[in-house]
Amino acid sequence: MEPRRRKSVNTRLLKLSEKLDDYAAVISPRWAYRRRAFRFGYEVLDRSRQRKKRSGISGTGDSQLTAERLARLRDICEDLARNNPLVKGILRRLATKVVGTSTKIQARTADAGWNAEAERLFKAEMVERPCDVTGRFGIQKYLKTLYQSYATAGDIFTIFTDDGLQAVEGCQVGTPYGRKDAKNYDRINGIAVSKKTKKVIGYYVGVPNRWGYIKNEDVKMYPAGAVHHSFSPDRFSCSRGEPALVSAVDTIDKLFGYIDAELVAAKINACFPMMITTRDAEGKNPAYTGGISSTGKDADDRTLVKIDPGMIWEGDPGEEAKAIGAARPAQAFDNFVLRILMLIGNPVNLPLMLVTGDYSGATFMNSRVAYQEARDTWADEQELVIKPFLHRVWLWKVSQWIARKKLTERDDWALHEIQCKRWPYVDPYKESMADKQQLANGTTTRTDICARQGDDFRDVTDRRADEEKYLGEKGVTLTAAKQKSNIENKNGKEDGR
């Protein structure tokens, strides 16, 4: 009955608090707003979401990820990304594996000359020069930072302006307060949604306060057509995304608490502290320091001497030196830490060796299986996050070039192909032999093999043809097939003679 009684008390307190909010709203709407905001902030600080005591909130995804909760969750995860070496390493490594610096776009119209010119323009304006409004980031750096911000905060927005790409982090989009919803749309977590069609029609950009709201005079609304919103929803009813490592926050805090305790214990034991005790004739412990040990003497004006490394201490009769040692974790502690690290890497599907950066205990088979699992996630992220963004970037730039007469307009001008980063073989020889066998069996294609390595079969074929032509002009023979052909031709000529 005791848990039920506490639950009843908590429910009554919650209802009483809500009634006080209503009364406060009559006297001072601002005071009522601050009361409600502080209560939401307290609930998040209590971290009830990660503990046995659940929030009990039901309904849509937006009812669970309100502006206040999202703002606090972003603050926590962004602080970890700045100051926690484990989290910082996880997010950077994730961005490197998913994005890297080898992403490219290729035009795929029927005109090869048009394609080459479009790709040249893209390289000149987006790759070799800064492409954002600040004049600092090329598209490769922009992409990598975009994905890292997306994973850190759960949201990243890009506004397509005449001056370039404008990056807007999740904390810069919030709901204006003090303004009533328009007749035709609702404002949800900084996003304007049509009441009739349920489509997103705009985004509110500004500098939100700590509860995720923006002053009316500081907000600017951008239409949905000018903004690309990358976010990580858990449900269809979520209008915003949450940080990738939210579910691991409590585990990360506990792990580093354990690590701190272990380091303190090791430091105490390394110092080898001693305590000198003595007893008088009555068997009582006198107050040696008398609270003034910082003077170097005790209450009876006797000098207190530290026991330094290598020092020999000669005690008086009745005095005894006792070592003070801190308890250290058992041997199983290391394995326990590894399991905790596996849990932390689980939300982003990073194998343990990538979470720790330590490959010393990894076997080949374990590494291969772990990488295959991780690559599935990385490939999904490329399809769901990177490619949709680059698709809009390409159409945006090509339409500009057509408008400026740098490219001629074609019916198929929008056709293109995005090639994201691919990852090398875990075992190059075995896996290349497997590809060779699959080619012989007819269960794969050269196009698929090249695509897995981040290349295009047609480009590889063109480069090989150019290379063979150049080698022929120089009279150099390298490939086994070419050598065999040359030998056969030579033998045929000799037989003919």
ZAMAR-217255 format. One line per field, with one value per residue (C-alpha): residue in one letter; x, y, z. Coordinates in pm, 1 decimal. Layout:
residu c(A  ...)
X c(X  ...)
Y c(Y  ...)
Z c(Z  ...)
***
This chain:
residu c(M  E  P  R  R  R  K  S  V  N  T  R  L  L  K  L  S  E  K  L  D  D  Y  A  A  V  I  S  P  R  W  A  Y  R  R  R  A  F  R  F  G  Y  E  V  L  D  R  S  R  Q  R  K  K  R  S  G  I  S  G  T  G  D  S  Q  L  T  A  E  R  L  A  R  L  R  D  I  C  E  D  L  A  R  N  N  P  L  V  K  G  I  L  R  R  L  A  T  K  V  V  G  T  S  T  K  I  Q  A  R  T  A  D  A  G  W  N  A  E  A  E  R  L  F  K  A  E  M  V  E  R  P  C  D  V  T  G  R  F  G  I  Q  K  Y  L  K  T  L  Y  Q  S  Y  A  T  A  G  D  I  F  T  I  F  T  D  D  G  L  Q  A  V  E  G  C  Q  V  G  T  P  Y  G  R  K  D  A  K  N  Y  D  R  I  N  G  I  A  V  S  K  K  T  K  K  V  I  G  Y  Y  V  G  V  P  N  R  W  G  Y  I  K  N  E  D  V  K  M  Y  P  A  G  A  V  H  H  S  F  S  P  D  R  F  S  C  S  R  G  E  P  A  L  V  S  A  V  D  T  I  D  K  L  F  G  Y  I  D  A  E  L  V  A  A  K  I  N  A  C  F  P  M  M  I  T  T  R  D  A  E  G  K  N  P  A  Y  T  G  G  I  S  S  T  G  K  D  A  D  D  R  T  L  V  K  I  D  P  G  M  I  W  E  G  D  P  G  E  E  A  K  A  I  G  A  A  R  P  A  Q  A  F  D  N  F  V  L  R  I  L  M  L  I  G  N  P  V  N  L  P  L  M  L  V  T  G  D  Y  S  G  A  T  F  M  N  S  R  V  A  Y  Q  E  A  R  D  T  W  A  D  E  Q  E  L  V  I  K  P  F  L  H  R  V  W  L  W  K  V  S  Q  W  I  A  R  K  K  L  T  E  R  D  D  W  A  L  H  E  I  Q  C  K  R  W  P  Y  V  D  P  Y  K  E  S  M  A  D  K  Q  Q  L  A  N  G  T  T  T  R  T  D  I  C  A  R  Q  G  D  D  F  R  D  V  T  D  R  R  A  D  E  E  K  Y  L  G  E  K  G  V  T  L  T  A  A  K  Q  K  S  N  I  E  N  K  N  G  K  E  D  G  R)
X c(0.0  290.5  379.8  14.1  -9.9  296.3  155.2  -169.7  16.5  219.6  -95.8  -267.8  39.0  49.3  -319.4  -270.8  27.9  -174.4  -455.2  -204.6  -85.5  -441.6  -487.3  -150.6  -247.3  -538.4  -309.1  2.7  29.6  406.6  434.0  218.3  436.2  752.8  601.8  508.9  844.7  1038.6  832.9  903.9  1271.5  1268.4  1109.9  1383.9  1657.8  1515.6  1585.5  1276.3  1272.6  1587.8  1489.3  1239.8  1004.5  845.5  693.9  353.3  310.4  112.4  -11.5  172.7  546.1  514.3  346.3  656.6  910.1  779.4  977.3  1089.5  1203.5  1379.2  1564.0  1691.4  1784.4  1981.3  2164.1  2266.6  2385.5  2563.6  2747.3  2857.4  2966.5  3184.5  3333.1  3311.4  3596.4  3401.8  3095.1  3305.2  3495.9  3177.9  3012.9  3324.2  3388.6  3025.2  3038.4  3361.2  3219.4  2885.0  3000.3  3377.8  3511.0  3445.7  3080.1  3022.6  2738.3  2734.9  2500.4  2320.3  2151.8  2180.1  2436.3  2786.3  2915.7  2635.1  2708.0  3077.1  3006.1  2753.2  3001.4  3277.0  3053.9  2961.4  3326.2  3425.7  3142.6  3070.7  3384.1  3682.0  3521.7  3310.6  2943.5  2782.4  2683.8  2971.7  3230.0  3403.0  3278.4  3306.9  3038.6  3244.3  3310.9  2953.7  2819.2  3034.1  2951.0  2583.6  2571.6  2761.5  2520.8  2227.3  2350.4  2436.6  2111.8  1864.3  1791.1  1977.0  1821.6  1964.7  1817.7  1880.3  1963.2  2096.0  2425.4  2469.0  2369.5  2275.7  2310.6  2060.6  2109.3  1819.9  1845.9  1783.9  1434.6  1160.6  801.0  715.7  531.0  263.5  136.4  -184.8  -189.7  -306.2  -641.7  -497.0  -195.0  -59.3  284.1  448.5  805.0  899.9  730.0  417.5  185.8  -123.5  -441.0  -603.8  -332.7  -100.2  195.1  483.0  456.1  732.0  996.1  1046.9  1414.5  1559.7  1729.9  1505.8  1525.3  1615.9  1266.0  1265.1  1051.9  1140.5  1026.6  793.5  1019.7  1321.1  1165.3  1165.7  957.0  1105.6  880.5  925.3  1036.2  1349.1  1447.6  1575.6  1509.0  1709.3  1582.3  1560.9  1201.2  1111.9  747.3  543.8  386.7  724.8  778.7  1136.7  1422.8  1602.7  1979.9  2123.2  2270.6  1974.2  1903.3  2268.9  2306.9  2242.9  2474.0  2752.2  2726.4  2742.3  3039.9  3247.5  3143.4  3285.7  3601.5  3650.0  3608.3  3865.4  4116.5  4074.3  4124.0  4436.4  4576.4  4516.0  4692.0  4981.7  5038.9  5057.3  4904.5  4977.2  4804.2  5008.3  4817.7  4912.6  4737.5  4789.7  4795.1  4415.9  4379.1  4235.8  4334.5  4455.7  4358.4  4696.2  4611.5  4364.5  4223.3  4539.8  4734.7  4797.5  5046.3  5269.5  5224.5  4972.1  4783.2  5083.4  5317.2  5479.7  5598.6  5399.1  5618.9  5490.2  5607.5  5760.0  5859.7  6166.8  6154.8  6219.3  5997.3  6095.8  5794.4  5778.8  5651.0  5275.7  5272.7  5176.8  5174.8  4880.9  4850.5  4531.0  4421.8  4123.4  3912.0  3962.0  3708.3  3733.6  3901.7  3563.1  3537.0  3721.4  3479.7  3190.2  3320.7  3342.5  2979.9  2879.3  3067.0  2880.2  2550.0  2661.2  2753.6  2425.2  2205.1  2434.3  2518.5  2893.9  3085.7  3288.5  3623.0  3502.8  3357.2  3687.4  3928.7  4098.7  4146.5  4384.0  4126.7  3935.9  3949.3  3914.4  3574.1  3435.3  3566.2  3411.0  3068.3  3076.9  3172.0  2900.7  2639.3  2769.4  2786.1  2417.4  2341.4  2586.3  2434.4  2084.3  2194.4  2337.5  2008.2  1789.8  1996.8  2280.0  2126.4  1795.5  1991.3  2235.5  1945.7  1798.9  2141.0  2196.9  1855.0  1905.7  2243.0  2152.9  1839.2  2060.1  2305.6  2022.7  1875.5  2218.2  2265.7  2566.0  2381.8  2118.0  1781.5  1701.3  1405.2  1629.2  1833.9  1741.3  1883.2  2183.4  2345.8  2485.6  2777.7  2841.3  3141.9  3204.2  3425.0  3718.1  3719.6  3787.6  3994.0  4078.6  4199.9  3917.3  3643.4  3778.2  3793.1  3431.5  3335.7  3518.4  3327.6  2995.4  3075.3  3144.3  2815.8  2626.0  2497.1  2648.4  2765.7  3071.2  2844.8  2749.2  3108.7  3226.3  2933.7  3030.2  3371.8  3232.7  3295.6  3095.0  3153.9  3122.5  3384.3  3614.5  3569.9  3648.7  3958.6  4075.8  4028.7  4229.3  4498.0  4521.7  4539.7  4820.4  5013.1  4972.9  5108.5  5410.0  5454.8  5402.2  5213.2  5088.1  4765.8  4779.7  4512.1  4703.5  5026.1  4854.5  4705.9  5043.4  5207.1  4935.8  4968.8  5346.5  5322.7  5069.5  5296.4  5588.8  5378.3  5275.8  5634.6)
Y c(0.0  236.2  295.7  357.9  613.2  801.3  798.4  944.6  1216.7  1305.6  1321.0  1551.3  1776.5  1793.2  1888.6  2150.0  2296.9  2317.4  2498.3  2746.6  2806.3  2887.7  3131.2  3290.8  3337.4  3559.6  3784.0  3773.2  3566.8  3615.7  3475.3  3175.8  3110.8  3121.1  2881.5  2629.7  2662.3  2611.1  2301.7  2153.4  2230.6  2059.2  1746.3  1724.3  1787.2  1502.0  1283.5  1077.5  969.7  761.1  618.7  372.2  655.6  725.0  1055.1  903.7  1133.2  980.5  1111.5  1217.8  1251.7  1629.1  1596.5  1412.7  1635.5  1979.5  2298.6  2300.5  1938.5  1962.3  2277.1  2109.6  1783.4  1976.6  2170.0  1847.4  1672.9  1980.0  2018.1  1652.9  1703.7  1997.2  1867.2  1487.4  1323.1  1000.9  1176.1  1416.1  1122.9  924.9  1213.9  1302.8  941.3  897.8  1203.8  1077.2  732.1  853.4  1161.4  1181.1  1404.7  1199.3  1278.7  1387.6  1465.6  1369.8  1507.7  1234.6  1406.2  1267.0  1536.7  1446.8  1799.2  1955.8  1711.0  1796.5  2171.2  2132.5  1928.7  2183.2  2466.3  2272.7  2200.9  2564.3  2721.6  2461.4  2252.5  2477.2  2787.9  2851.8  2787.9  2921.4  3276.3  3312.3  3242.8  2972.5  2630.3  2437.8  2177.7  1887.2  2064.3  2192.1  1838.3  1692.2  1971.1  1947.3  1578.6  1622.5  1900.0  1681.3  1396.0  1626.7  1824.8  1613.4  1895.0  2095.8  2348.4  2494.4  2807.9  2851.1  3219.0  3419.6  3456.2  3084.4  2819.5  2942.8  2683.3  2711.2  2483.7  2325.4  2568.2  2861.6  2748.7  2799.9  2900.8  3271.6  3343.8  3604.0  3558.5  3373.5  3102.4  3213.3  3098.7  2851.7  2708.1  2596.9  2666.4  2350.7  2358.1  2646.8  2499.5  2634.4  2349.8  2388.6  2299.4  2175.9  1977.7  1912.5  2015.6  2223.4  2576.0  2761.0  2779.6  3039.8  3134.4  3349.6  3317.4  3115.1  3147.2  2857.1  2712.3  2705.6  3016.7  3329.7  3687.5  3811.5  4101.8  3868.5  3603.8  3564.6  3311.9  3137.6  2950.5  2573.4  2592.2  2785.5  2557.3  2201.0  2040.8  1729.9  1569.5  1230.7  1148.7  843.5  860.3  1004.7  1250.4  1411.5  1752.4  1780.8  1539.0  1452.4  1418.7  1081.6  1007.0  1114.1  759.1  717.2  1041.3  884.5  591.4  827.9  1024.8  704.5  569.5  882.9  885.8  533.3  638.4  938.8  717.4  469.6  744.6  898.9  559.1  495.0  836.9  784.5  449.2  589.1  859.6  588.8  810.1  728.7  802.9  819.5  720.2  711.8  635.5  787.4  595.2  603.8  456.1  774.0  932.0  1291.9  1562.4  1586.9  1860.6  2054.4  2183.7  2379.4  2125.0  2388.4  2555.3  2247.0  2195.4  2025.1  2165.3  2102.0  2295.6  1975.5  1979.7  1770.6  1613.9  1473.0  1127.2  1177.6  904.6  717.4  874.1  673.0  762.1  677.7  669.6  719.9  447.4  405.5  555.3  356.1  435.0  299.1  303.2  436.0  258.0  326.4  35.4  -46.4  -211.4  -582.8  -727.4  -758.8  -379.4  -351.3  -590.0  -402.6  -73.6  -232.7  -343.9  8.2  146.8  -97.6  36.8  394.6  313.1  130.8  435.0  523.9  158.4  204.8  -114.0  -117.7  -82.1  242.2  376.1  325.9  360.8  46.2  -246.4  -448.6  -707.3  -733.3  -1050.5  -1047.7  -1218.9  -992.5  -684.2  -789.4  -860.5  -534.6  -329.3  -489.7  -403.6  -47.3  0.2  -83.5  207.6  440.8  358.2  424.2  761.3  853.1  765.7  938.9  1245.8  1321.3  1239.8  1429.2  1739.4  1717.3  1655.7  1993.9  2159.4  2030.9  2144.1  2482.7  2541.5  2408.5  2624.9  2925.6  2842.4  2805.4  3139.3  3302.6  3145.6  2946.3  2630.1  2576.9  2452.5  2091.7  1866.4  1631.7  1901.0  1767.4  1417.9  1349.1  1084.5  1126.1  908.4  902.6  776.9  404.6  190.9  -35.0  -410.4  -548.6  -824.6  -698.8  -1028.8  -1251.4  -1005.6  -925.7  -1300.1  -1327.0  -1046.5  -1229.7  -1549.4  -1365.7  -1210.6  -1557.5  -1682.9  -1387.2  -1280.7  -930.9  -666.4  -450.2  -151.6  -280.2  -358.4  -10.1  151.4  -26.3  135.3  483.2  489.6  472.3  185.9  411.9  650.0  358.5  222.9  561.4  600.8  250.2  315.3  638.6  457.3  170.1  416.2  608.0  289.4  175.0  503.3  462.0  95.8  -22.8  -346.6  -404.3  -605.7  -984.8  -994.8  -746.5  -939.0  -1263.0  -1092.1  -953.5  -1295.2  -1460.4  -1194.8  -1234.3  -1614.0  -1584.9  -1358.1  -1596.5  -1893.5  -1698.3  -1642.9)
Z c(0.0  61.4  -309.4  -388.2  -107.0  -236.7  -587.3  -456.9  -269.0  -577.4  -787.2  -537.4  -523.4  -902.2  -922.0  -648.4  -834.3  -1155.7  -972.4  -832.3  -1189.4  -1292.5  -1002.9  -1075.5  -1440.4  -1333.2  -1129.0  -1348.7  -1670.3  -1665.8  -1313.3  -1411.6  -1713.3  -1503.0  -1245.7  -1512.8  -1688.7  -1365.5  -1283.6  -1625.5  -1578.3  -1238.5  -1386.5  -1648.3  -1391.7  -1185.3  -1490.5  -1419.1  -1782.2  -1731.4  -1391.8  -1247.5  -1161.2  -1498.9  -1603.5  -1673.3  -1973.4  -2258.0  -2589.2  -2902.8  -2944.4  -2913.1  -2573.6  -2449.7  -2629.1  -2539.3  -2593.0  -2229.3  -2224.0  -2560.1  -2456.1  -2139.5  -2313.6  -2576.0  -2303.4  -2129.8  -2446.8  -2585.8  -2255.3  -2276.0  -2637.9  -2531.1  -2207.6  -2197.4  -2392.8  -2448.7  -2594.2  -2798.8  -2948.0  -3021.4  -3206.8  -3407.2  -3499.3  -3600.6  -3827.5  -3982.5  -4052.9  -4189.9  -4382.7  -4407.2  -4684.3  -4998.9  -5073.0  -5433.0  -5672.8  -6041.0  -6304.7  -6499.5  -6794.0  -7147.1  -7239.0  -7118.6  -7186.1  -6981.5  -6698.4  -6696.9  -6684.8  -6400.3  -6198.1  -6267.2  -6143.7  -5830.7  -5752.8  -5808.8  -5603.3  -5335.4  -5281.8  -5349.8  -5197.5  -4884.7  -4956.3  -4638.0  -4548.3  -4300.3  -4570.8  -4364.7  -4472.2  -4797.4  -4863.6  -4722.3  -4392.3  -4386.2  -4430.0  -4154.6  -3908.7  -4005.8  -3920.5  -3593.7  -3487.5  -3592.3  -3371.3  -3079.7  -3062.2  -3261.2  -3510.5  -3771.7  -4010.6  -4331.6  -4488.5  -4861.6  -4911.9  -5205.1  -5015.3  -4949.2  -4698.5  -4351.8  -4077.1  -3790.3  -3489.8  -3306.0  -3014.1  -3252.9  -3352.6  -3094.7  -3040.9  -3002.1  -2678.7  -2629.6  -2985.7  -3061.5  -3324.0  -3666.0  -3791.9  -4040.9  -3860.7  -3523.2  -3374.3  -3238.8  -3102.5  -3331.6  -3639.8  -3810.4  -3917.3  -4133.8  -3947.0  -4264.8  -4443.4  -4144.3  -4361.4  -4227.8  -4368.5  -4180.4  -3906.7  -3631.3  -3599.2  -3321.7  -2982.7  -2750.0  -2374.5  -2147.8  -2185.7  -2565.9  -2633.2  -2833.5  -2780.7  -3051.2  -3142.5  -3184.0  -3408.4  -3785.5  -3975.6  -4280.8  -4526.2  -4543.1  -4906.8  -4805.3  -4514.9  -4493.8  -4156.2  -4063.1  -3742.2  -3571.0  -3476.0  -3269.1  -3375.0  -3658.8  -3414.1  -3330.7  -3490.4  -3362.0  -3300.3  -2979.3  -2926.2  -3024.6  -2681.5  -2464.6  -2347.2  -2242.4  -2042.1  -1703.3  -1784.9  -1895.2  -1569.5  -1364.2  -1558.2  -1503.0  -1138.3  -1109.9  -1292.2  -1061.8  -755.5  -889.7  -965.9  -620.9  -457.0  -665.0  -576.8  -205.0  -213.5  -418.5  -153.4  120.3  393.6  757.8  1086.3  1410.8  1721.5  2090.2  2412.3  2757.2  3082.5  3104.8  2752.3  2598.2  2266.1  2327.2  2078.6  1907.9  1660.4  1864.9  1539.5  1460.5  1254.1  988.2  1227.5  1229.6  1605.2  1826.2  2124.8  2351.0  2120.1  1993.9  1631.5  1381.5  1113.4  782.1  683.7  338.7  92.3  215.2  562.2  878.6  1170.9  1526.0  1752.0  2126.6  2359.0  2310.9  1961.2  1653.4  1279.1  1079.8  701.8  547.2  227.7  4.5  -110.2  -477.7  -712.4  -770.9  -1080.0  -1249.2  -1254.8  -1588.5  -1759.3  -1603.0  -1747.6  -2093.3  -2070.0  -1968.1  -2270.7  -2493.6  -2357.5  -2422.9  -2784.5  -2846.5  -2928.2  -3220.3  -3299.4  -3257.8  -3173.4  -2853.7  -3031.8  -3195.7  -2871.1  -2688.4  -2982.3  -2849.7  -3090.8  -2873.6  -2763.8  -3091.5  -3299.1  -3676.8  -3675.2  -3401.8  -3581.7  -3910.5  -3760.3  -3560.7  -3866.0  -4077.5  -3816.0  -3785.4  -4163.9  -4196.5  -3963.9  -4140.6  -4479.9  -4341.9  -4206.2  -4545.4  -4715.4  -4455.4  -4364.5  -4608.1  -4947.1  -4897.0  -4796.8  -5089.7  -5328.3  -5232.8  -5250.6  -5606.1  -5732.8  -5563.6  -5727.8  -6074.8  -6085.0  -5999.8  -6279.1  -6529.3  -6420.3  -6460.0  -6806.5  -6691.4  -6793.6  -7058.4  -6939.4  -7023.1  -6954.7  -6756.0  -6578.6  -6232.6  -6288.4  -6067.6  -5850.2  -5498.0  -5392.9  -5019.4  -4830.3  -4846.8  -4627.7  -4717.6  -4683.0  -4336.4  -4500.9  -4854.1  -4998.0  -4868.4  -4950.5  -5298.5  -5367.0  -5252.1  -5493.6  -5773.2  -5696.8  -5690.2  -6027.4  -6163.0  -6015.2  -6157.8  -5813.6  -5818.3  -6064.4  -6107.2  -6052.8  -5706.4  -5615.4  -5717.1  -5534.8  -5210.5  -5241.0  -5305.8  -5681.2  -6002.1  -6244.5  -6548.1  -6411.4  -6328.7  -6682.6  -6838.6  -6622.8  -6706.6  -7079.1  -7055.1  -6857.3  -7107.5  -7394.9  -7226.7  -7148.9  -7508.1  -7636.7  -7407.6  -7499.4  -7140.7  -7068.0  -6712.5  -6703.5  -6722.7  -6993.4  -7203.3  -7156.2  -7260.0  -7566.4  -7665.2  -7628.4  -7838.7  -8108.4  -8105.9  -8133.4  -8414.4  -8610.8  -8562.8  -8675.7  -8980.4  -9073.5)
***
